[in-house]
Amino acid sequence: DPLAEGDYRLTIYGSAGHSIRDLAGNKLDGDGDGVAGGDYQRLFTVDSAPAITNVTVNGGLEQRSNLSLIELTFDEATNIETLIGKGSITSVVQLVRTTHGGGVLKLTAAHFTWNKATNTLSIDLTSDGFGGSGETMLSDARYELQINTSMITDSAGNAMEDSDGTPDGVLTVDRSTGSETQDLFRLAGDANGDAVVDEIDLAILQAAYLFAPNSDEWDENADLNGDGTINVFDAWMLAWNYGNDLDE
């Protein structure tokens, strides 16, 4: 296993009792003073590249009817806050539609925030930004994040590694942590995140219909349009999209 980040000291012993010797029996002159028997020491620091440790889609909800938020948590502080401030984050982290015509979505720096306490990048995907209506700006399709790894660095200047298996300098993220399948998608009316609008979604909606957020029956997965209520507008959305399959 690779060494953890930190300061290290490597010692190769040439002193009595621990000495490395050549084939003639001469002890190591590790300290380079011209006298056999000294220890060699080297101090070094391991400072690995910043990496994403967790990806959360929609705050962990199953529903993909209202895809409104992606969160990327890093293992250390990065320069992302600076990139947001300069506006260059939009060319470093891009959201790409991979089905239904494809294309790069136009995000502004206002769609990104950095949390220093948790080293988390949040990407808002709503029509009116953080703290707004909560309604997604995305059309039905599958998506992926494409990250220019050379532009994201830690305090030591180490750039992110492109660890997705394709060494092209672009890290692709298309699923939440723990998901075995691609789950970064939007499908209006999909309450359980299986990319199909069917009787399962209808049952979820019926179970939570008209219940308030403070009730035991409230289920945010049934809030299909993200407006904070489960009502006729959600029912209309499900009815309008009933039978849709994202991959057909």
Phi, psi and chi 1 to 4 in degrees:
 res  aa     phi    psi   chi1   chi2   chi3   chi4
   1 ASP       -  146.3  -68.0  -22.2      -      -
   2 PRO   -68.2  155.0   24.0  -34.1      -      -
   3 LEU   -68.1  144.2  -65.6  174.3      -      -
   4 ALA   -72.0  160.1      -      -      -      -
   5 GLU   -61.8  142.0  -70.6 -168.7    0.4      -
   6 GLY   152.5 -178.9      -      -      -      -
   7 ASP   -96.4  138.3  -63.0  -35.3      -      -
   8 TYR  -133.2  157.6  -66.5   85.1      -      -
   9 ARG  -129.2  124.2  178.3  175.6   61.2 -160.7
  10 LEU  -100.0  126.5  170.8   67.9      -      -
  11 THR  -122.3  126.7  -58.6      -      -      -
  12 ILE  -113.4  114.4  -58.5  176.0      -      -
  13 TYR   -79.8  134.8  -69.3  102.0      -      -
  14 GLY  -122.5   -4.1      -      -      -      -
  15 SER   -77.9  168.7   54.0      -      -      -
  16 ALA   -58.9  139.0      -      -      -      -
  17 GLY    89.1  -22.0      -      -      -      -
  18 HIS  -128.2    5.5  -57.9  -76.9      -      -
  19 SER   -68.4  137.2  178.6      -      -      -
  20 ILE   -84.9  135.2  -71.8 -179.6      -      -
  21 ARG  -127.2  154.8  -59.3  169.3 -176.2 -100.7
  22 ASP   -83.4 -178.5   63.6   16.5      -      -
  23 LEU   -66.6  -16.9  -64.4  178.9      -      -
  24 ALA   -90.4   -1.6      -      -      -      -
  25 GLY    92.5    3.2      -      -      -      -
  26 ASN   -75.6  134.4  -61.0  -52.2      -      -
  27 LYS   -72.4  155.6  -66.4 -179.8  179.6  179.5
  28 LEU   -66.1  132.2  172.5   71.7      -      -
  29 ASP   -93.8   75.8  177.0   15.5      -      -
  30 GLY   -69.1  -31.7      -      -      -      -
  31 ASP   -92.4    1.2   54.5   10.4      -      -
  32 GLY    66.7   28.6      -      -      -      -
  33 ASP   -96.6    7.5   64.3   -5.4      -      -
  34 GLY    85.0    0.5      -      -      -      -
  35 VAL  -117.6  128.1  178.8      -      -      -
  36 ALA   -63.2  143.8      -      -      -      -
  37 GLY   114.3   -4.1      -      -      -      -
  38 GLY   -83.7  154.8      -      -      -      -
  39 ASP   -87.9  144.1  -63.4  -23.0      -      -
  40 TYR   -96.6  130.4  170.9   86.5      -      -
  41 GLN  -131.8  142.1  -69.3 -170.0  -16.5      -
  42 ARG  -140.5  126.1  173.6   64.9   60.8   87.3
  43 LEU   -94.2  138.1  -57.8  177.5      -      -
  44 PHE  -150.9  161.2   64.8   95.3      -      -
  45 THR  -122.4  135.6  -60.6      -      -      -
  46 VAL  -101.7  118.0  174.0      -      -      -
  47 ASP  -133.1   96.5 -172.6    6.4      -      -
  48 SER   -78.3  166.6   59.1      -      -      -
  49 ALA   -71.3  148.1      -      -      -      -
  50 PRO   -64.4  144.9   22.5  -32.4      -      -
  51 ALA  -141.3  153.7      -      -      -      -
  52 ILE   -82.1  126.9  -64.1  172.0      -      -
  53 THR  -104.2  -18.2   57.9      -      -      -
  54 ASN  -154.5  138.1 -167.5   71.5      -      -
  55 VAL  -122.5  123.3  178.9      -      -      -
  56 THR  -120.2  130.3  -56.5      -      -      -
  57 VAL  -111.0  129.2  177.9      -      -      -
  58 ASN    57.7   34.7  -99.0    6.0      -      -
  59 GLY    64.9   16.9      -      -      -      -
  60 GLY    93.4   -0.6      -      -      -      -
  61 LEU   -67.0  153.8  -67.5  175.3      -      -
  62 GLU   -77.8  -35.9  -68.1 -178.6  -10.5      -
  63 GLN   -62.7  145.6   65.6   94.7   -9.9      -
  64 ARG  -125.3   17.2  -69.7  -63.8 -176.5  -93.7
  65 SER   -69.7  -34.1  178.2      -      -      -
  66 ASN  -129.9   80.2 -168.7   65.5      -      -
  67 LEU   -76.5  107.0 -178.6   55.4      -      -
  68 SER  -120.6  -15.4   59.5      -      -      -
  69 LEU  -154.0  136.6 -177.0   67.2      -      -
  70 ILE  -124.4  134.1  -56.1  171.7      -      -
  71 GLU  -124.6  128.5  -63.7  167.7  -66.1      -
  72 LEU  -115.3  118.4  -52.1  177.9      -      -
  73 THR  -102.2  129.8  -60.3      -      -      -
  74 PHE  -102.0  161.2  -71.2   73.6      -      -
  75 ASP   -84.1   -3.3   61.2   -7.1      -      -
  76 GLU  -162.5  171.6   60.6  178.1  -46.4      -
  77 ALA   -66.5  146.2      -      -      -      -
  78 THR  -133.8 -177.7   71.7      -      -      -
  79 ASN   -90.6   14.9   64.9  -27.4      -      -
  80 ILE   -61.3  -39.2  -71.7  178.8      -      -
  81 GLU   -59.3  -38.8 -173.1  172.0   34.2      -
  82 THR   -65.4  -41.6  -60.9      -      -      -
  83 LEU   -62.3  -38.3  -64.1  174.5      -      -
  84 ILE   -65.4  -45.0  -65.9  173.0      -      -
  85 GLY   -60.9  -36.0      -      -      -      -
  86 LYS   -82.9  -12.6  -67.8 -179.2  176.6  179.2
  87 GLY    84.4   -2.3      -      -      -      -
  88 SER   -81.1   -6.5   55.3      -      -      -
  89 ILE   -58.7  -28.5 -172.0   68.4      -      -
  90 THR   -69.1  -21.2   57.7      -      -      -
  91 SER   -97.4  -13.0   61.4      -      -      -
  92 VAL   -90.6  -40.9  176.1      -      -      -
  93 VAL  -120.1  114.0  179.4      -      -      -
  94 GLN  -122.7  143.8  -64.9 -173.7  -38.6      -
  95 LEU  -100.7  123.5 -176.8   65.4      -      -
  96 VAL  -118.6  130.9  178.7      -      -      -
  97 ARG   -80.7  124.3 -175.2 -172.8  -58.9  110.6
  98 THR  -104.1   -7.1   59.3      -      -      -
  99 THR  -133.1 -180.0   64.3      -      -      -
 100 HIS    53.2   47.3  -62.8   70.9      -      -
 101 GLY    99.1  -19.4      -      -      -      -
 102 GLY    67.1 -175.8      -      -      -      -
 103 GLY   119.9  156.4      -      -      -      -
 104 VAL   -90.5  130.5  178.3      -      -      -
 105 LEU   -79.8  144.1  -86.1   72.4      -      -
 106 LYS   -87.1  102.9  -66.5 -177.4  179.0  179.5
 107 LEU  -106.3  149.3  -59.8  178.1      -      -
 108 THR  -105.3  170.0   68.3      -      -      -
 109 ALA   -61.4  -24.1      -      -      -      -
 110 ALA   -68.2  -14.8      -      -      -      -
 111 HIS   -82.2   -3.2  -72.5   92.7      -      -
 112 PHE  -120.1  139.4  -60.4   83.3      -      -
 113 THR  -136.9  152.4   62.5      -      -      -
 114 TRP  -120.8  128.5  175.2 -103.7      -      -
 115 ASN  -101.1  109.8 -174.1  -38.7      -      -
 116 LYS   -65.2  -34.7  -70.4 -178.1  178.8  179.0
 117 ALA   -66.1  -33.9      -      -      -      -
 118 THR  -114.6   -0.2   60.7      -      -      -
 119 ASN    52.5   49.3  -65.2  -35.1      -      -
 120 THR  -119.0  129.5  -61.7      -      -      -
 121 LEU   -95.7  122.7  172.2   64.8      -      -
 122 SER  -106.7  134.8  -63.6      -      -      -
 123 ILE  -119.2  111.4  -53.1  171.3      -      -
 124 ASP   -83.8  129.9  179.4  -90.6      -      -
 125 LEU  -118.4   26.0  -58.2  175.7      -      -
 126 THR   -93.0  166.3   64.7      -      -      -
 127 SER   -72.0  -22.7   57.5      -      -      -
 128 ASP  -130.9   18.1   50.8    1.3      -      -
 129 GLY    86.5  179.1      -      -      -      -
 130 PHE   -55.6  133.3  -70.0  101.9      -      -
 131 GLY    79.7    6.4      -      -      -      -
 132 GLY   -93.3 -143.7      -      -      -      -
 133 SER   -68.7  -25.9   67.1      -      -      -
 134 GLY    87.3    1.2      -      -      -      -
 135 GLU   -84.4  130.7 -178.1  178.5   -1.9      -
 136 THR   -64.1  150.5 -174.2      -      -      -
 137 MET   -96.7   -1.0   58.5 -177.1  -88.4      -
 138 LEU   -90.2  146.6  -57.2 -178.0      -      -
 139 SER   -90.2  167.2   58.9      -      -      -
 140 ASP   -62.9  122.8  -70.2   -7.5      -      -
 141 ALA   176.3  169.5      -      -      -      -
 142 ARG   -95.2  147.7  -68.4 -170.4 -179.8  -85.7
 143 TYR  -134.9  164.6  -62.9   85.4      -      -
 144 GLU  -149.0  151.0   66.6 -177.5   24.3      -
 145 LEU   -90.1  137.3  -71.3  173.6      -      -
 146 GLN  -119.6  119.2  -64.6 -177.8   -1.5      -
 147 ILE  -114.7  123.4  -57.1  172.1      -      -
 148 ASN   -76.7  100.2 -177.1  -19.4      -      -
 149 THR   -66.7  -27.5   55.6      -      -      -
 150 SER   -68.5  -18.4   67.1      -      -      -
 151 MET   -94.9  -10.4  -62.6  -59.9  -66.3      -
 152 ILE  -105.6  118.4  -64.3 -179.7      -      -
 153 THR  -130.5  160.3   59.8      -      -      -
 154 ASP   -94.5 -173.1   61.7   14.3      -      -
 155 SER   -66.3  -20.8   58.7      -      -      -
 156 ALA   -91.1   -1.6      -      -      -      -
 157 GLY    89.6    5.1      -      -      -      -
 158 ASN   -73.0  128.6  -61.8  -52.7      -      -
 159 ALA   -86.4  154.8      -      -      -      -
 160 MET   -57.8  151.3  -76.6 -173.2   69.8      -
 161 GLU   -93.0  144.0  -69.1 -174.9    4.9      -
 162 ASP   -85.5   96.0  177.3    8.6      -      -
 163 SER  -107.8   20.9   56.3      -      -      -
 164 ASP   -91.5    5.4   60.4    9.9      -      -
 165 GLY    94.8   -9.4      -      -      -      -
 166 THR  -117.9  104.1  -56.3      -      -      -
 167 PRO   -77.7   70.3   30.4  -35.4      -      -
 168 ASP  -117.9    9.6   56.5    1.4      -      -
 169 GLY    81.2    4.6      -      -      -      -
 170 VAL  -123.9  117.7  177.0      -      -      -
 171 LEU   -87.4  123.5  176.3   65.1      -      -
 172 THR   -99.8  129.9  -61.6      -      -      -
 173 VAL  -123.0  118.4  177.2      -      -      -
 174 ASP  -131.0   11.6   67.8   -3.5      -      -
 175 ARG  -155.8  159.7   66.0 -163.4   62.2 -166.9
 176 SER   -79.8  158.7   55.2      -      -      -
 177 THR   -60.9  131.1  -62.4      -      -      -
 178 GLY    93.5  -13.2      -      -      -      -
 179 SER   -82.6  132.2  176.5      -      -      -
 180 GLU   -83.2  -13.8  -64.5 -178.6   -3.9      -
 181 THR  -126.7  163.8   59.2      -      -      -
 182 GLN   -64.4  119.6 -162.6  -89.3    5.7      -
 183 ASP  -128.5   18.5   66.7  -10.4      -      -
 184 LEU   -95.5   84.7 -175.6   51.5      -      -
 185 PHE  -150.6  165.3   63.8   86.7      -      -
 186 ARG  -125.6  131.4 -166.6  -94.9  170.1  136.6
 187 LEU  -143.0  108.8  176.3   61.4      -      -
 188 ALA   -56.6  129.0      -      -      -      -
 189 GLY    94.4   -7.3      -      -      -      -
 190 ASP   -85.0  100.7 -177.7    8.9      -      -
 191 ALA   -87.1  -20.9      -      -      -      -
 192 ASN  -113.7    4.1   69.6  -25.6      -      -
 193 GLY    72.4   28.7      -      -      -      -
 194 ASP  -102.0   10.5   64.2   -5.3      -      -
 195 ALA    68.5   20.4      -      -      -      -
 196 VAL  -138.6  141.2  179.1      -      -      -
 197 VAL  -104.0  111.4 -177.3      -      -      -
 198 ASP  -148.7 -159.4   55.7   16.1      -      -
 199 GLU   -65.2  -24.8   65.9  -83.9    4.3      -
 200 ILE   -66.3  -43.8  -61.4  174.8      -      -
 201 ASP   -65.2  -38.7  -54.8  -64.7      -      -
 202 LEU   -61.6  -41.4  178.1   58.9      -      -
 203 ALA   -65.1  -38.8      -      -      -      -
 204 ILE   -63.6  -43.8  -67.4  171.6      -      -
 205 LEU   -64.3  -45.4  177.3   62.8      -      -
 206 GLN   -61.4  -38.2  -71.2  175.0  -32.1      -
 207 ALA   -67.5  -26.6      -      -      -      -
 208 ALA  -112.1    3.1      -      -      -      -
 209 TYR   -59.5  125.0 -166.9   68.4      -      -
 210 LEU    71.4    3.2  -63.7 -178.5      -      -
 211 PHE   -80.3  145.8  -75.5  105.0      -      -
 212 ALA   -83.2  158.5      -      -      -      -
 213 PRO   -58.5  -23.7  -27.5   36.3      -      -
 214 ASN   -91.7    6.9   59.1   -4.7      -      -
 215 SER   -94.6  159.0   69.8      -      -      -
 216 ASP   -66.9  -24.7  -67.7  -21.8      -      -
 217 GLU   -86.1   -8.0  -69.6   79.2    5.7      -
 218 TRP   -60.4  135.8  169.2  -99.1      -      -
 219 ASP  -139.9  109.6 -176.7   -5.8      -      -
 220 GLU   -62.4  -22.1 -164.6  169.4   -7.4      -
 221 ASN   -64.8  -23.4  -71.8  -56.6      -      -
 222 ALA   -86.2   -7.8      -      -      -      -
 223 ASP   -82.3   82.0 -178.4   12.6      -      -
 224 LEU   -70.8  -22.1  -60.7  177.7      -      -
 225 ASN  -109.1    3.1   63.8   -5.7      -      -
 226 GLY    70.4   24.6      -      -      -      -
 227 ASP   -95.6    5.7   64.7   -4.1      -      -
 228 GLY    86.7    4.3      -      -      -      -
 229 THR  -135.4  157.7   59.5      -      -      -
 230 ILE  -119.3  102.5  -58.3  171.5      -      -
 231 ASN  -146.5 -157.5   55.8   21.7      -      -
 232 VAL   -62.8  -28.4   65.5      -      -      -
 233 PHE   -67.1  -36.3  -65.1  107.0      -      -
 234 ASP   -69.3  -38.5  -57.4  -67.7      -      -
 235 ALA   -63.8  -41.5      -      -      -      -
 236 TRP   -61.4  -42.8  -76.2  -14.5      -      -
 237 MET   -62.1  -43.8  176.4  175.5  -74.9      -
 238 LEU   -66.8  -43.1 -168.3  146.2      -      -
 239 ALA   -63.0  -41.4      -      -      -      -
 240 TRP   -65.2  -32.5 -176.1  -99.1      -      -
 241 ASN  -104.9    3.8  -66.3  -78.5      -      -
 242 TYR   -58.0  131.7 -164.2   84.8      -      -
 243 GLY    93.3   -8.1      -      -      -      -
 244 ASN   -71.0  140.6  -74.5   -8.3      -      -
 245 ASP  -127.2  121.4 -175.4  -35.1      -      -
 246 LEU   -60.7  -27.8 -170.4   63.7      -      -
 247 ASP  -103.0   16.3  -61.7  -42.2      -      -
 248 GLU  -116.4      -  -71.5 -173.6   -6.7      -
